[in-house]
Amino acid sequence: MHNIFPSPSSVSTADRHLLNRHSGGLIWFTGLSGSGKSTLAHAVEEKLHSLCVRSYVLDGDNIRTGLNKDLGLSPEDRKENIRRIAEAAKLMADAGLLVFAAFIAPYKQSREYVHKLMANWPYFEVYVKCSIEECTKRDPKGLYKKAHAGEITNMTGISAPYEEPEHPDLIIDTDKLSLQQCVDEVIRFLLKQNLISTVFQPKFDELGKVKS
């Protein structure tokens, strides 16, 4: 676009990471509705916040009540939904935050777009795996019931596709593990990827929550 000149910051990304004592980055939780993406993301955020790690959760329903309230559930709108979220997450990661995005992101193409967009920042895809049967059984928002009754169209996993990740960086089986076990797995992963400084390791060990 013409006549657009991004303004550079005098504070570098490295400066923000040094201040925080941890890296900024994006962890994308993908999975079916009801798989536990938001629950897990918020539980991890709560644990990290108690240990002074600066993080923030971007959640599907919250985004659709504000930034993306003009979008529907068509394939085109779903892709635009993910694009906007990814752009917002990139800015937050550059600001030094560890961002947890909890969105279905059903299409492989959209997830690949996010991966490319985050090329200069730490980015990892977490597949929150849960069977459609278990998700339907949980149905915390009553969406599957409405979909089966024909009240909702384009329901992922029912009348719209979910393209399962082929090579996620981490798989969390929420229908086999407790919430605490899932949180521990994610935090172990963050430590392993150096997204959380090793300065936090003793704090995790002292609590007896995340033993290596």
C-alpha positions as CSV (number, residue, x, y, z in Angstrom):
1,M,0.0,0.0,0.0
2,H,1.2,3.5,-0.8
3,N,2.0,6.2,1.8
4,I,2.3,3.8,4.7
5,F,5.5,4.0,6.7
6,P,5.7,1.8,9.8
7,S,7.3,3.6,12.7
8,P,10.3,1.7,14.2
9,S,10.5,1.4,18.0
10,S,13.5,2.6,20.0
11,V,12.9,-0.4,22.3
12,S,14.0,-3.6,20.7
13,T,12.3,-7.0,21.1
14,A,15.5,-8.2,22.9
15,D,15.2,-5.3,25.3
16,R,11.7,-6.4,26.2
17,H,12.7,-10.0,26.7
18,L,15.6,-8.9,28.9
19,L,13.2,-6.9,31.1
20,N,10.7,-9.8,31.3
21,R,13.4,-12.5,31.8
22,H,11.4,-14.6,29.3
23,S,10.7,-14.6,25.6
24,G,7.6,-13.3,23.9
25,G,6.0,-15.7,21.5
26,L,2.8,-17.4,20.3
27,I,1.4,-20.7,21.4
28,W,-1.6,-21.7,19.3
29,F,-4.0,-24.2,20.8
30,T,-6.0,-25.8,18.0
31,G,-8.7,-28.5,18.4
32,L,-12.4,-29.2,18.2
33,S,-15.0,-27.1,20.1
34,G,-15.2,-28.6,23.6
35,S,-11.7,-30.1,23.5
36,G,-10.5,-27.9,26.3
37,K,-8.4,-25.3,24.5
38,S,-9.6,-22.2,26.4
39,T,-9.7,-24.0,29.7
40,L,-6.1,-25.2,29.3
41,A,-4.9,-21.9,28.0
42,H,-6.3,-20.0,30.9
43,A,-5.0,-22.5,33.4
44,V,-1.5,-22.2,32.0
45,E,-1.8,-18.4,32.1
46,E,-2.9,-18.5,35.7
47,K,0.1,-20.6,36.7
48,L,2.6,-18.5,34.8
49,H,1.1,-15.3,36.2
50,S,1.6,-16.5,39.7
51,L,5.3,-16.9,38.8
52,C,5.6,-13.4,37.2
53,V,5.6,-14.6,33.6
54,R,3.8,-12.0,31.4
55,S,1.2,-13.9,29.3
56,Y,-2.2,-13.3,27.8
57,V,-5.0,-15.5,26.4
58,L,-6.7,-14.7,23.1
59,D,-10.0,-16.7,23.2
60,G,-12.4,-17.4,20.3
61,D,-15.6,-16.1,21.8
62,N,-14.0,-13.0,23.3
63,I,-12.5,-12.0,20.0
64,R,-15.8,-12.6,18.2
65,T,-17.6,-10.2,20.6
66,G,-15.2,-7.4,19.6
67,L,-12.4,-7.4,17.0
68,N,-14.1,-10.0,14.8
69,K,-17.8,-9.5,15.6
70,D,-18.5,-8.8,12.0
71,L,-17.4,-12.3,10.9
72,G,-19.5,-15.3,10.4
73,L,-18.6,-19.0,10.1
74,S,-18.2,-19.3,6.3
75,P,-14.8,-20.6,5.1
76,E,-13.8,-17.1,4.0
77,D,-14.8,-15.6,7.4
78,R,-13.0,-18.3,9.3
79,K,-9.8,-17.6,7.4
80,E,-10.1,-13.8,8.0
81,N,-10.8,-14.5,11.7
82,I,-7.5,-16.4,12.0
83,R,-5.6,-13.7,10.0
84,R,-6.7,-10.9,12.3
85,I,-6.0,-12.9,15.4
86,A,-2.5,-13.8,14.1
87,E,-1.7,-10.1,13.3
88,A,-2.8,-9.1,16.8
89,A,-0.9,-11.9,18.4
90,K,2.3,-10.9,16.5
91,L,2.1,-7.4,17.9
92,M,1.6,-8.8,21.4
93,A,4.5,-11.2,21.0
94,D,6.7,-8.3,19.8
95,A,5.7,-6.4,23.0
96,G,7.2,-9.2,25.0
97,L,4.1,-11.2,26.0
98,L,3.7,-14.9,25.8
99,V,0.5,-15.2,23.9
100,F,-1.8,-18.2,24.1
101,A,-4.3,-18.3,21.2
102,A,-7.2,-20.7,21.8
103,F,-9.0,-21.1,18.5
104,I,-10.2,-24.1,16.5
105,A,-8.4,-22.9,13.3
106,P,-9.9,-25.8,11.4
107,Y,-8.0,-25.3,8.1
108,K,-4.4,-26.4,7.5
109,Q,-3.9,-23.4,5.2
110,S,-4.8,-20.9,7.9
111,R,-2.5,-22.5,10.4
112,E,0.4,-22.5,7.9
113,Y,-0.3,-18.8,7.3
114,V,0.1,-18.1,11.1
115,H,3.3,-20.1,11.1
116,K,4.8,-18.0,8.3
117,L,3.6,-14.8,9.8
118,M,5.4,-15.6,13.0
119,A,8.7,-16.5,11.3
120,N,10.6,-13.9,13.4
121,W,9.0,-14.9,16.7
122,P,8.8,-18.1,18.7
123,Y,5.7,-20.0,17.5
124,F,4.5,-23.4,18.4
125,E,1.3,-25.3,17.5
126,V,-0.4,-27.4,20.2
127,Y,-3.0,-29.9,19.2
128,V,-5.5,-30.2,22.0
129,K,-6.7,-33.6,21.0
130,C,-10.1,-34.9,22.0
131,S,-12.5,-37.3,20.2
132,I,-15.6,-35.9,18.6
133,E,-17.6,-38.3,20.8
134,E,-16.1,-36.8,24.0
135,C,-16.4,-33.3,22.8
136,T,-20.1,-33.9,22.0
137,K,-20.6,-35.5,25.4
138,R,-19.1,-32.5,27.1
139,D,-20.7,-29.9,24.9
140,P,-20.2,-27.0,27.4
141,K,-21.8,-24.4,25.2
142,G,-24.6,-26.7,23.8
143,L,-23.2,-26.2,20.3
144,Y,-23.2,-29.9,19.2
145,K,-26.8,-30.3,20.4
146,K,-27.8,-27.3,18.3
147,A,-25.8,-28.5,15.3
148,H,-27.5,-31.9,15.4
149,A,-30.9,-30.2,15.7
150,G,-30.1,-28.1,12.6
151,E,-30.0,-24.9,14.6
152,I,-26.3,-24.3,13.7
153,T,-24.8,-24.7,10.3
154,N,-21.1,-25.0,9.5
155,M,-20.3,-26.6,12.9
156,T,-16.7,-27.8,12.9
157,G,-16.6,-31.6,13.2
158,I,-20.3,-32.0,12.2
159,S,-21.1,-30.1,9.0
160,A,-17.8,-28.4,8.5
161,P,-14.4,-30.0,8.3
162,Y,-11.6,-30.0,10.9
163,E,-8.2,-30.7,9.3
164,E,-6.3,-32.4,12.0
165,P,-2.7,-31.1,12.4
166,E,-0.1,-33.4,10.8
167,H,3.0,-32.3,12.6
168,P,2.0,-30.3,15.8
169,D,4.8,-29.3,18.1
170,L,2.9,-30.7,21.1
171,I,-0.1,-33.0,21.5
172,I,-2.2,-32.8,24.6
173,D,-4.8,-35.6,25.0
174,T,-7.4,-33.8,27.1
175,D,-9.7,-36.9,27.2
176,K,-7.0,-38.9,28.8
177,L,-5.2,-36.4,31.1
178,S,-6.4,-34.3,34.0
179,L,-6.3,-30.5,33.7
180,Q,-3.3,-30.3,36.0
181,Q,-1.5,-32.9,34.0
182,C,-2.2,-31.0,30.8
183,V,-0.9,-27.7,32.4
184,D,2.2,-29.5,33.5
185,E,2.9,-30.8,30.0
186,V,2.5,-27.4,28.5
187,I,4.8,-25.8,31.1
188,R,7.5,-28.5,30.6
189,F,7.3,-27.8,26.9
190,L,7.7,-24.0,27.4
191,L,10.8,-24.6,29.6
192,K,12.2,-27.0,27.0
193,Q,11.8,-24.5,24.2
194,N,13.4,-21.8,26.4
195,L,10.3,-19.6,26.2
196,I,10.5,-19.4,29.9
197,S,13.9,-18.5,31.4
198,T,15.5,-21.2,33.5
199,V,15.4,-18.7,36.3
200,F,11.8,-19.9,36.8
201,Q,12.7,-23.6,37.0
202,P,13.4,-23.7,40.8
203,K,10.0,-22.0,41.4
204,F,8.2,-24.8,39.5
205,D,10.2,-27.5,41.3
206,E,9.5,-26.0,44.7
207,L,5.8,-26.1,44.1
208,G,6.1,-29.7,43.1
209,K,4.0,-29.1,40.1
210,V,6.3,-29.6,37.2
211,K,9.1,-32.0,37.9
212,S,11.4,-32.8,35.0
